Amino acid sequence: MNSGILGVKFAEAQAEVEALPRNSSKFTTGSQEVISQSIELDTLAAVTRRMSESTAKASTFQAFIIGIAGGTASGKTTVCQMLMQALGDQRVALISLDEFYRDLTPQECANIGDVNFDEPASFDVGELVKCLENLRDGKYAHVPVYDFVTSSRSAHQVRTVAPCDVVILEGILVLHLKETLELCNMKIFVDTDDDVRLARRIKRDTVERGRDVEGVIRQYTRFVKPSFERYILPSKNNADIIIPWRENNDVAVDLITQNIRSKLGMHDLRRIYTNLHVMPATMQTRGMHTKIRSRATPRQEFVFYADRLIRLVVEQALGYLPFSEAEVTTPVGECYHGLTFSRKICGVSIIRSGEAMENALRTCCIGVKIGKILIDRVTTDRSLHLLYEKLPFDIGDRHVLLMDPILASGQSCAAAIKVLTELRSVCEDKIILITLIAAPEGIQRVCKKFPGVKVITTEIDDGVDGNGTVLPGIGNFGDRYFGTGSAADEPVRLLSGNLSAFSEKGSSTSNDAQNSLPKGSSEPG
């Protein structure tokens, strides 16, 4: 693995994990037998966070830097946008060389038409290198904000770029500057005809940068074309990949994306737990996560975007159910060979946040039966108690979609799975846990304890704090979704009757618990 490959080397991280206190137990991943270590959750979380923390001094974290060059208006920005969309499940940052133009002197501002913006001296290369080195090492970077109308940087504003997996640097001289060449792990040149570039340049500079057509053409003839022939065209020889670009070259972008993925590799918990499945991310899903994670998002919007994301992850989970071949006749009398869904399925929501996922399941599966489980933690000894369960009588014969939006420590989900497997005789491999956000601690607890249970999530967060809150997280999902306030934080009072403790050591329930359904909850179908 070279210095450009993302993340802490898996072998090093595994060695660190193996050095921790543990009890060994074996499980099978594909055809290879792996030793799964039972590690204290807080220690595992610390290791996981260290693997992802960008500021660790001794870390071998290396973001993958892609340099994209080409003549002015050659399509570099379009290529960057297509790559960012194709790499939607990675954290990608876009840095433009144009953001590092140096400030012009008053004399240069007065004679803007005589300024050559296409030569190396026009850029603050030192500041650019500092920014790239910070991002490469997994640190935050501050990018200047350049105003092309005034030809100066903003004195009071910078763009903060968070640590990321992939950094895309685009600019006309990216492959010419020695400093940037040394930092790039992949170098791409976008090759476009001169007449196409000139037409695009005129349109861009007049519309976006407030220039007049005559000035643009004069500048192009005087500075842009000579600089292209002197600096940019020769830098084509430094490229690893040359993309012919007149219209969108989807094939080239796909090949580049596959190459990047092969270099990045899988660096998360999916390498340890094969029953963990993360829904492929897109710009849409990242945008929805941004909405529901923002503290400024009002409840109406939170519910709207949460429902959209829940629908997607439910659809993803349904793809892991068994299908059987089917043959149907179309309205025109032709035969179609397809698939039919498994009929014996049901949903089980973990009260109360899990109830927010019920409508999405009902929308996808008409007439699906839905059960409920309520697990409570007693504050005195922090043991888990089964307060309520209402499940289909034949659930042991069904495939179960267990729903809880947030997988934090995983204790409640593990307890619910034990209810299904021990009290209702549901096979592990018939259970699919659906969640929007999962923390490493919860993944470790559920995936290791129940290797037959599939865990489907949209994103894996950094970890859980001392209060059991997922970080960076989403806050209290139930409060934000159902519009409840501080009252929702009050502990649930145990009902009178003989309720037996339901801990990870054992489980039992009482008939009295059947009457403990919270007001407003609906009976399953």
C-alpha positions in Angstrom: 0.0 0.0 0.0 1.7 3.3 -1.1 1.5 6.6 0.7 -1.5 7.7 -1.4 -3.8 4.9 -0.2 -6.4 6.1 2.2 -6.5 5.4 5.9 -4.6 3.4 8.6 -3.3 0.2 7.2 -5.7 -2.6 8.1 -2.9 -4.9 9.3 -1.7 -2.3 11.7 -5.1 -1.6 13.1 -5.8 -5.3 13.5 -2.5 -5.7 15.4 -3.5 -2.9 17.7 -6.9 -4.6 18.3 -5.4 -8.0 18.9 -3.1 -6.5 21.6 -6.2 -5.6 23.7 -7.7 -7.8 26.5 -10.2 -10.2 24.9 -11.7 -13.7 24.8 -11.4 -15.4 21.4 -14.3 -16.9 19.5 -14.3 -18.1 15.9 -16.6 -17.2 13.2 -16.5 -17.8 9.4 -16.2 -15.0 6.8 -16.6 -16.5 3.3 -14.1 -19.4 3.1 -11.7 -17.9 5.5 -11.9 -18.6 9.3 -11.2 -15.4 11.3 -10.6 -14.9 14.9 -13.2 -12.5 16.3 -12.1 -10.8 19.5 -14.5 -10.0 22.3 -13.1 -6.5 23.2 -14.4 -4.1 25.8 -16.7 -1.7 23.9 -15.1 1.5 25.2 -11.7 0.2 24.2 -12.9 -0.8 20.7 -14.5 2.6 20.3 -11.2 4.3 21.2 -9.4 2.2 18.6 -12.0 2.9 16.0 -11.9 6.6 16.6 -8.1 6.6 16.5 -8.3 5.0 13.1 -10.5 7.9 11.8 -9.2 10.8 13.8 -7.4 13.2 11.5 -5.1 14.9 14.0 -3.3 11.8 15.4 0.3 12.7 15.2 1.6 9.1 14.6 -1.2 8.2 12.3 -0.4 6.9 8.8 -3.6 8.4 7.4 -3.1 9.7 3.9 -5.9 11.3 1.9 -5.9 10.4 -1.8 -5.1 13.5 -3.8 -6.1 13.7 -7.5 -4.7 16.5 -9.6 -6.8 17.5 -12.7 -5.3 20.0 -15.2 -6.1 21.2 -18.7 -6.5 24.3 -20.7 -8.8 27.1 -19.7 -12.5 26.1 -19.9 -11.5 22.6 -21.0 -14.1 20.9 -18.8 -12.0 20.3 -15.6 -14.8 21.4 -13.3 -17.3 19.1 -15.0 -14.9 16.1 -14.6 -14.5 17.0 -10.9 -18.2 17.1 -10.4 -18.7 13.7 -12.1 -16.0 12.2 -10.0 -17.4 13.6 -6.8 -20.8 12.1 -7.6 -19.3 8.8 -8.6 -17.4 8.7 -5.3 -20.5 9.6 -3.2 -19.8 7.0 -0.5 -16.4 8.6 0.2 -15.7 12.0 1.8 -14.5 14.1 -1.1 -13.2 17.7 -1.1 -12.7 19.9 -4.1 -10.0 22.5 -4.2 -9.5 24.9 -7.1 -6.2 26.4 -8.0 -8.2 29.6 -8.8 -8.9 30.0 -5.1 -5.2 30.7 -4.5 -4.7 33.6 -6.9 -2.6 36.2 -5.1 -4.0 39.7 -4.4 -3.3 42.2 -7.1 -1.5 45.4 -6.5 -3.5 48.7 -6.9 -1.5 49.3 -10.1 -2.5 45.9 -11.5 -6.1 46.5 -10.5 -6.1 49.7 -12.5 -4.8 47.9 -15.5 -6.6 44.6 -15.2 -6.4 43.9 -18.9 -2.6 43.7 -18.7 -2.5 41.1 -15.9 -1.5 37.6 -16.9 -3.6 35.2 -14.7 -2.2 32.1 -16.5 1.4 32.0 -15.3 2.8 30.4 -12.1 3.6 33.8 -10.5 -0.1 34.6 -10.3 -0.7 32.0 -7.6 0.2 31.7 -3.9 1.8 28.3 -4.2 3.0 28.2 -0.6 -0.5 28.6 0.8 -1.8 26.0 -1.6 0.9 23.4 -0.6 0.1 24.1 3.1 -3.6 23.4 2.5 -2.9 20.2 0.6 -0.5 18.9 3.2 -3.1 19.5 5.9 -5.7 17.6 4.0 -3.3 14.8 3.1 -2.5 14.3 6.8 -6.2 14.3 7.8 -6.3 17.8 9.2 -8.6 20.7 8.7 -7.6 23.2 6.0 -8.5 26.8 5.4 -9.0 27.8 1.8 -9.1 31.5 0.8 -12.2 33.0 -0.8 -11.2 34.8 -4.0 -13.5 37.4 -5.6 -13.0 37.5 -9.4 -14.9 40.7 -9.8 -12.6 42.7 -7.5 -9.6 40.4 -8.2 -8.8 40.0 -4.4 -9.2 37.7 -1.5 -11.9 38.2 1.1 -10.2 39.7 4.2 -12.8 38.3 6.6 -13.8 35.0 5.1 -12.2 31.6 4.5 -13.6 28.2 3.5 -12.9 25.5 6.0 -12.4 22.1 4.5 -12.9 19.1 6.9 -10.7 16.0 6.8 -11.7 13.7 3.9 -10.9 10.5 2.0 -10.3 12.0 -1.4 -9.0 15.5 -2.3 -9.5 16.7 -5.9 -7.3 19.6 -7.0 -8.2 21.2 -10.3 -6.5 24.1 -12.1 -4.7 24.9 -15.3 -1.2 24.6 -13.8 -1.7 21.7 -11.4 0.5 19.4 -13.5 3.1 22.1 -14.2 3.9 23.2 -10.6 6.5 20.9 -9.1 5.0 21.4 -5.6 1.6 20.1 -6.6 3.0 17.3 -8.8 4.8 15.8 -5.7 1.6 15.8 -3.7 -0.7 14.2 -6.3 -1.4 10.4 -6.2 -3.2 10.5 -9.5 -2.7 13.0 -12.3 -5.3 13.6 -15.0 -5.2 15.9 -18.0 -8.5 17.0 -19.7 -7.8 17.5 -23.4 -10.3 19.7 -25.3 -10.1 21.5 -28.7 -8.9 25.1 -28.7 -12.1 26.5 -30.4 -14.3 24.8 -27.8 -12.3 26.1 -25.0 -12.4 29.7 -26.3 -16.1 29.6 -26.7 -16.5 28.4 -23.1 -14.1 30.9 -21.8 -16.0 33.8 -23.4 -19.3 32.6 -21.9 -17.8 32.0 -18.4 -15.9 35.2 -18.0 -18.7 37.4 -19.3 -21.4 35.8 -17.2 -19.6 34.8 -14.0 -16.7 37.2 -13.8 -18.1 40.5 -15.1 -15.7 40.8 -18.1 -16.6 42.1 -21.6 -16.2 40.0 -24.7 -13.5 42.2 -26.3 -11.5 42.1 -23.1 -11.8 38.4 -22.9 -10.7 37.8 -26.5 -7.8 40.3 -26.1 -6.6 38.6 -22.9 -7.0 35.1 -24.5 -4.8 36.1 -27.4 -2.2 38.0 -25.4 -1.9 35.8 -22.3 -4.0 32.6 -22.2 -3.0 31.0 -25.5 0.8 31.7 -25.0 0.6 30.4 -21.4 -1.2 27.3 -22.6 1.5 26.5 -25.1 4.3 27.3 -22.7 3.1 25.8 -19.4 -0.1 23.8 -19.8 0.3 21.7 -22.9 3.8 20.4 -21.9 2.4 19.4 -18.6 0.3 16.8 -20.4 3.3 14.6 -20.4 3.1 14.5 -16.6 -0.4 13.0 -16.6 -1.2 9.4 -15.7 -4.5 9.7 -17.5 -5.5 11.8 -20.5 -9.3 12.3 -21.0 -10.4 13.5 -24.5 -13.3 15.8 -23.6 -15.8 17.4 -25.9 -19.0 15.9 -24.5 -19.2 14.1 -21.2 -16.9 11.1 -21.2 -18.7 8.8 -18.9 -16.6 5.8 -19.7 -13.4 7.6 -18.7 -14.9 8.8 -15.4 -16.2 5.3 -14.6 -12.7 3.8 -15.2 -11.0 6.4 -13.1 -13.6 5.9 -10.3 -12.9 2.1 -10.3 -9.2 2.8 -10.1 -9.6 5.1 -7.2 -11.8 2.6 -5.3 -9.3 -0.1 -5.8 -6.6 2.1 -4.3 -8.7 3.2 -1.4 -9.9 -0.3 -0.6 -12.4 -1.1 2.1 -11.1 0.5 5.3 -14.1 0.4 7.6 -15.9 -2.2 9.8 -17.2 -4.1 6.8 -13.7 -5.7 6.6 -14.4 -7.3 10.0 -18.1 -8.0 9.9 -19.5 -9.5 6.8 -23.0 -9.2 8.1 -22.7 -5.4 8.1 -24.0 -3.7 4.9 -23.7 0.0 4.3 -26.1 1.5 1.7 -24.2 3.0 -1.2 -24.1 6.8 -0.7 -25.1 9.3 -3.3 -25.2 13.1 -3.4 -28.9 12.7 -2.6 -28.4 10.6 0.6 -25.5 12.9 1.7 -27.8 15.9 1.3 -30.6 14.2 3.3 -28.1 13.4 6.1 -27.0 17.0 6.1 -30.6 18.1 6.6 -31.5 15.7 9.4 -28.2 16.1 11.2 -28.4 19.9 11.3 -29.7 21.4 14.6 -31.3 24.2 12.6 -33.6 22.0 10.6 -37.2 22.5 11.7 -39.3 19.5 12.6 -41.4 19.5 9.5 -38.3 19.3 7.3 -36.6 16.8 9.6 -39.6 14.4 9.3 -39.7 14.9 5.5 -36.1 14.0 4.9 -36.0 11.3 7.6 -38.9 9.6 5.9 -37.2 9.8 2.5 -34.0 8.3 3.9 -35.9 5.6 5.8 -37.8 4.6 2.6 -34.4 4.1 0.8 -32.9 2.0 3.6 -36.0 -0.1 3.8 -35.9 -0.7 0.1 -32.2 -1.6 0.4 -33.0 -4.1 3.2 -35.8 -5.8 1.2 -33.1 -6.7 -1.4 -31.6 -9.1 1.2 -34.8 -11.1 1.5 -35.1 -14.4 -0.4 -36.6 -14.3 -3.9 -37.9 -17.0 -6.1 -38.1 -17.2 -9.9 -41.4 -16.4 -11.4 -42.9 -16.4 -14.9 -45.7 -14.0 -15.9 -47.6 -13.2 -19.1 -47.5 -9.5 -20.1 -50.6 -7.6 -21.5 -49.3 -8.2 -25.0 -49.2 -12.0 -24.5 -45.5 -12.3 -24.2 -43.7 -14.3 -21.4 -41.5 -12.5 -18.9 -39.1 -14.3 -16.6 -38.7 -12.5 -13.3 -38.7 -12.8 -9.5 -41.3 -12.8 -6.8 -40.8 -11.6 -3.3 -40.9 -13.7 -0.2 -44.4 -13.6 1.3 -43.6 -14.6 4.8 -42.2 -11.3 6.2 -43.0 -8.9 9.0 -41.7 -5.8 10.6 -40.8 -5.3 14.3 -40.2 -1.7 15.6 -38.3 -1.0 18.7 -40.5 1.5 20.6 -40.4 4.4 20.3 -38.1 5.6 17.6 -38.5 2.5 15.5 -42.2 3.4 15.0 -41.0 6.2 12.7 -39.9 3.5 10.2 -43.2 1.7 10.1 -44.9 3.8 7.4 -42.0 3.3 5.0 -42.3 -0.5 5.4 -46.1 -0.4 4.9 -45.6 1.7 1.8 -43.1 -0.9 0.3 -45.0 -4.0 1.5 -48.7 -3.8 1.3 -50.5 -5.5 4.2 -47.3 -6.3 6.0 -47.7 -7.3 9.7 -45.8 -5.1 12.1 -45.0 -6.0 15.8 -43.6 -3.9 18.6 -41.0 -4.4 21.3 -40.3 -2.0 24.2 -37.1 -2.4 26.1 -36.3 -0.3 29.2 -33.2 0.3 31.2 -33.6 0.3 35.0 -31.6 3.2 36.4 -30.6 1.4 39.6 -28.6 -1.4 38.1 -28.8 -0.3 34.4 -30.1 -3.8 33.5 -32.5 -4.1 30.5 -36.1 -5.1 31.0 -38.7 -6.2 28.5 -41.7 -4.0 29.2 -43.9 -4.9 26.2 -43.9 -7.1 23.2 -46.7 -7.7 20.6 -45.6 -9.9 17.8 -47.3 -11.9 15.1 -48.1 -15.4 16.4 -46.3 -17.1 13.5 -43.3 -14.8 13.6 -41.0 -17.8 14.0 -41.9 -18.7 10.4 -41.3 -15.2 9.0 -38.3 -13.1 7.9 -38.2 -10.2 10.3 -37.2 -6.6 9.6 -36.2 -5.2 12.9 -36.4 -1.3 12.9 -34.5 1.2 15.0 -33.2 4.5 13.4 -30.1 4.8 15.6 -27.8 2.0 16.6 -25.7 3.5 19.4 -24.4 1.1 22.1 -26.5 -1.7 20.6 -27.8 -2.9 23.9 -31.5 -2.4 23.2 -31.2 -3.9 19.7 -29.3 -6.9 21.1 -32.0 -7.4 23.7 -34.7 -7.2 21.0 -32.9 -9.8 19.0 -32.8 -12.1 22.0 -36.6 -11.7 22.4 -37.0 -12.8 18.8 -34.5 -15.7 18.9 -35.1 -17.0 22.4 -38.7 -16.2 23.1 -40.2 -16.5 19.6 -37.8 -19.0 18.0 -36.8 -16.7 15.1 -33.7 -17.9 13.3 -30.8 -15.4 13.3 -30.4 -15.5 9.6 -34.0 -14.5 9.2 -33.5 -11.2 11.0 -32.5 -7.9 9.3 -31.7 -4.9 11.5 -32.5 -1.7 9.7 -31.0 1.6 11.0 -30.2 5.0 9.6 -27.0 5.7 11.6 -24.8 3.2 13.4 -21.9 3.6 15.8 -18.9 1.2 15.9 -19.9 0.2 19.5 -23.3 -0.9 18.4 -22.0 -2.7 15.3 -19.5 -4.6 17.4 -22.1 -5.7 19.9 -24.8 -6.8 17.4 -22.6 -8.2 14.5 -20.3 -10.1 16.8 -23.0 -11.5 19.2 -25.4 -12.3 16.3 -23.3 -13.1 13.2 -26.4 -14.4 11.4 -28.2 -11.1 11.7 -27.8 -8.7 8.8 -27.3 -5.0 9.8 -28.3 -2.5 7.1 -27.4 1.2 7.7 -26.8 4.3 5.6 -23.8 5.7 7.5 -21.3 4.7 10.2 -20.6 7.5 12.7 -17.5 8.0 14.8 -18.6 6.6 18.2 -20.7 7.0 21.3 -19.9 9.4 24.2 -20.2 8.8 27.9 -23.9 9.6 27.8 -24.7 7.1 25.1 -25.0 9.8 22.4 -23.8 9.0 18.9 -21.2 11.4 17.6 -21.5 13.4 15.4 -25.0 11.9 15.4 -28.4 13.3 15.0 -29.5 14.2 18.6 -32.6 12.5 20.0 -34.3 11.0 17.0 -37.6 10.3 18.7 -37.9 13.8 20.1 -37.1 15.4 16.8 -39.4 13.2 14.8 -42.4 13.1 17.1 -42.1 16.7 18.3 -41.7 15.8 22.0 -39.6 17.9 24.4 -38.0 17.4 27.7 -40.8 15.2 28.9 -39.5 12.5 26.5 -36.2 12.4 28.5 -38.0 11.4 31.7 -37.3 7.8 32.6 -40.1 5.3 31.9 -41.7 4.1 35.2 -41.8 0.3 35.6 -45.3 -1.0 35.5 -46.7 -2.9 38.5 -46.7 -6.6 38.2 -44.1 -9.4 38.0 -41.8 -8.1 35.3 -38.6 -10.1 35.2 -35.3 -8.5 34.3 -34.3 -9.0 30.7 -30.5 -8.6 30.6 -27.9 -10.0 28.3 -27.6 -13.0 30.6 -31.2 -14.1 30.2 -34.7 -13.0 29.4 -38.3 -13.4 30.5 -41.5 -11.6 30.2 -44.9 -11.5 31.9 -48.5 -11.6 30.7 -49.1 -8.3 32.5 -46.8 -6.7 30.0 -49.4 -7.2 27.3 -51.4 -4.3 28.8 -48.5 -1.9 28.8 -48.7 -0.6 25.3 -48.1 3.2 25.4 -51.1 5.3 24.5 -51.3 6.2 20.9 -49.5 3.1 19.7 -51.3 1.0 17.1 -51.8 -2.7 17.2 -49.9 -4.6 14.5 -51.7 -5.8 11.4 
